[in-house]
Amino acid sequence: MKIYYFFKKRYYWLLNAFSILYNEPNFFKVIERMCPVDISIENIKKEFDKAGYICDSEVIITVYLALKLEKPILIEGEPGVGKTELGKVLSQVFNTELIRLQCYEGLDENKALYEWNYQKQLLKIQLLKGSQYEQTLEEDLFSREYLLERPLLKAIQADKKVVLLIDEVDKTDEEFEAFLFELLSDFQVSVPELGTLTTGDIPIVVLTSNNERELSDGLKRRCIYLYLDYPSVEREVDIIKAKVPGIEDRLTQQIARAVNLIRQNAEIKKKPSIAETLDWARALLTLNQDSLDEKTIKQTMNILLKTKADLDSFYQHIGPVALDEYARSK
């Protein structure tokens, strides 16, 4: 009889929960988020388009294979072509946490994996000093309670599949890269005081590199490789339309053509990124422009080019007049 009431109670609780959800205007969206994404090429393409990440079929197929084979994706390319954004979009598509490790020169295992909470340990030592529990203090100090999980360990120990974004891995040294290679091989970590910590669900791993240095063959073999280049004019038109609602088609075409010409110039060192293209489009829309002209190009070029050397190169080798003429041509 007790078992009957146990299940009856939970049955009515579930009914009540779903009735509350059903009365919500976003009921079906809630249910959709509760269901895992079906991993297929078509669904990935659809979800990426829905998230506003416009890309070629090569990118979709690479992501699909990485997900099915549970292998990391290593994305190389110039700054600002959408490498980091791909990791963010994957966390959005799968409605899961994005855990990001931002790499930099001097990054070591402790800062990326775990550290002990020394302040908390010292406080515990002071509190128990001279008490009957002092003898067992050492064992207690190195328990999970005092472990500070950094991004890599946090991703491995997550209770569900997460997205681990290891950003700008080329900024680290060879020693850290070797450690990373070992971690991505086994997805387990040995903590001397706690033993071996393993993962339940292998995270979706995205590594990005700006090609500041050559990565090792070992790390590349562990990953599925993808190179992202600046988009074509046609692709950038699609990106602008997806990200900047309300912009005129004519202005969109002119922006994409103008940015493409600037990127082709070898004298301009820091090419405009996709994000800077979108900022330029939003700025022109804010200025109520429906077409490029020489004056507007002069007034807003600092949104695309962020150094004096590049601005000087633009005026010397291209100029507002030539850029305007090129952008308007078909």
N, C-alpha and C positions, 0 to 999 in steps of 0.2 A: 504493500500500500504506500509506503514511504517513497519507493522508487517511482510509482505512478505519479504522485504529487510533484516529485522532483522534475520529471520531464514535462508534466503539464504546466508547471510554473514557467519553465524556460520556453515552452511553445507559445504561451501568451505574451511573454516578453518579446520574442521575435516578431510576432504579429504586430505588437504595439510599435516596435521600432520601425518596421516597414510601412506601417500606416502613417507614422510621422513623416518618413521620407517621401511617401507618395504625395502627401499634401504640400511638399516643398516644390517650388516652381522648377528647381534643377534636379528633380528626382532621377530622371533617366541619365543625366550627366554624372550623378553620384554613382549609380550602378555601373556606368561605363568605366569610371575610374577604378572601381573595385575589380574589374575584370582585366587580366593580363592582355597585353597587345599580342595579337597573333603575328609571329615573326614570318613574314613573307615579303618578297620584293615589292609587291603591289601595296601592301599595307605600310611598309616603311616609307615608300614614296608619298603615299597619301598623308601620313602623319607628319612627315617633314614639310610638305606643302602647307599643311594646316598650321604648323608652327612658324611658317614664313621663312624656312630655310630652303632656298631655291638652289638646286645643284644638278649636276649631270648624272646620267645613269651609272657611270663608273663609281661615283661616290656611294650611291644606293647599293650597288652590288657588293662593294667592299664592306660596307657596314653590315649588310645581310650575312656575308660569309663570316665576318668576325663574331657576330652574335651566335650563329649556328655552331661554329667551331669553338666558341668560347676562348678566343684569342684576343690579345690587345691590338688596338689599332695605333700604328705610328704614323702621324701626319706631319709631313714636312712642307715647307713653303714660305713665301715671303710674309713678313708681318702684315696682318690685316686682311687675310684672304678667307677667314672663317674657320680656322683650325680650332680655336678655343670654343667658338660658338657651337661647333658640332657636338662637343661634349655636353654643353648646356642643353642643347635640343634633345639629346638622347635621354637625359634625366627628365625632361618635360614629357617626352613621348611615353616613357615607361612609368611616369608619375612616381619617381623615386628620388632619393636624396642625391645631390651632387656633392661629392667630397673632393676638394681641390687641393693639390699640393703645388704651390707656386715655387718653382726651382730658382736658385740663384747661386752665384759663386760662393763656395764655402759651405754649402748645405751638406750636412752629414747625417748618418744613420739615426742618431739620437733625436734630432729635430724633425726627422721625417717619420720615424717609427713610434717611439715612446720615450718618456722620461718618468722618473719618479718624482712625486710631489714632496720635495725636500722640506718645504715650509710646514706642511702638514705632519711629516714625520718628526721634525724637531719639536713641534707642539705636543705631539703624543708622547715623546720621550720626556719632556718636562712634566707633563701631567701624571705620568706613571712612575716617575723617579722615586725610589724608596718604597714603592707599594709592593703588594704581594704578586702583582702581575709583571714585575720587571723582568723576571727570568724568561718569560715567553714573548718578550717585547720584540726581539729581533725577527722572529718568525712572522709576527703580526705586521711589522712595518713594511714587509715586502709582499703584501697580499694585493689583490686586485683593487682594494679600496684606495690604495696610494698610487696606482698606476695612471699616468696621464697619457691617454691615447692620442697620438698624432695622426695625420691623415692616412698613412699607409696601414697602420694597425687598426684604425677605426673602420676602414673599408673592409679589411679581412674579417673583423669581428662583428660586422653588421648583421642584424638578425634577418635581413632580406637583401636581395640583390640591389646593389647601389651602382652609381657611376663614379668611377675614380678617374679624375682628370689630373694627369701629371703634366703640368704646363711648362714649356720651355726647358725641356730636359737637357738640351745642348749647353745650358749654362753651368751644369754641374761638372765635376771632374770625373776621370776614368774610374776612380775607386768607388764613388757612389754609383756610377753606372753599372759596375760589376755587381754590387750589392742588389741593385734594382733588377738586374737580369736574373739573379738567383731567386729573388722574391717572386717574380712573375712566372718562374718555372714551376714552383711548388705551391704558391699561395699559402705558405705557412711560415711562422716566425718562432724562433727559439728565444725565450726569455729565461735566463739562468735560474732566476728565483721561482719561476712559475712553470717551467717546462715548455713544451711545444704548443703553440696556439695555431689552430687551423681554421679554415673558412668553411662556413656552411654553404653559402651560395657564392660562386666565383663572381666577383664584381665585373661590370662592363668597364674595361680599362681603355682610356684614350690618352696617348702620349703625343705631345706636340713639340716641334723643333723649328727654329728659325734659321737653321743651317749655320750657326755661328762656329760650330766645329763638327767634324765628321764623327758620327756615332759608330760604336763598335759593330762588327758583323754579328757578334753573338746576340746583342739586343735586337738587331734587325731581324735575325732568324726567328726570334721568339714572337715577333709581331707580324701582323698583316700590314703591308706598307701602302701608304696613299700619299701622293703629291698633289697639293692644291695650288693652282696657279690663279692669277687674277682672272676674273670672268671675262668672257667675250662681251661685245657691245650688246648683243641680243640677250645674253644671260643677265647682264647688269640692268637692262631695262626691266626684265621680269622681277629682279630683286627690288628695284626702286618702287615699282608698282605695288609689290607685296608689303613693303615697309612704310611707304609714305602715301597714305590714302588721300585722295582728292587732288593729286598732281595731274596736270594736263599731259596727254600723250606726247605732244610736240616738245614740251620742255623736258620730259623724261628722256626722249631720244637724244636731244641736244646735250644733256648732262652726261649721258653714257658715252657719247662720241667724244666729248671734250675731255673727260677723264681718261679715256683710252689713249688719246693723243699725248696727253701729259705723261702717262706711264711709259710710252714708247721712247721718250727722250732720255738718252743716256746721261745727259748732264744733270738731270734731277735725281738726286741720290735717294731721298725718301719718297717713294712713290705713294700716291694717295691710296689709302685702304678703302675697303668697301664701307666701313663705318664712316669715313670722312666723306665719301660720295653721298651717303644718306644724309649726313649733316648738311652738306651743300644743298641738296635737294630741299630739305626742310627750311633752310635759310632763305632760299629763293622763293619758296611757297609763302613764307612769312612776309617777304617783301612784295607779295602780290604779283610776282613775275609769271608770265605765261610763255616767255621766250627769253633766251639769252641775248645780251647785247654787250658792247664793248665796255660801257660804263659799269654795268653790274659785275662783269668779270673782274674789273679792277678793284671794285669795292669788296668783293667776297673771296678773292683768291687766297687770302690768309686762312680760310677754312679748310682748303685742300692742302696747302703747302705750309709747313710749320717751322721752317728755318729760313733765315735771311739768304743763305747761300742758294737754296732751292728757288726762292722767290726771284733772286737776281738772275738765276739761270733761266727761269721761265720768261722773264721780260727780255732777256738777251737772245734766246734761241727760238721762242714761240711768239709770245706777245698776245695781248687781248684781241687785236684785230684778226690775226691769223686763226686764233682759237675759235673766235666767233664765226668766221667764215667756214671753217672746217666742221663745226658743230651743226651749222645750218645746212650743209651740203648733204646730198643723199647718195 
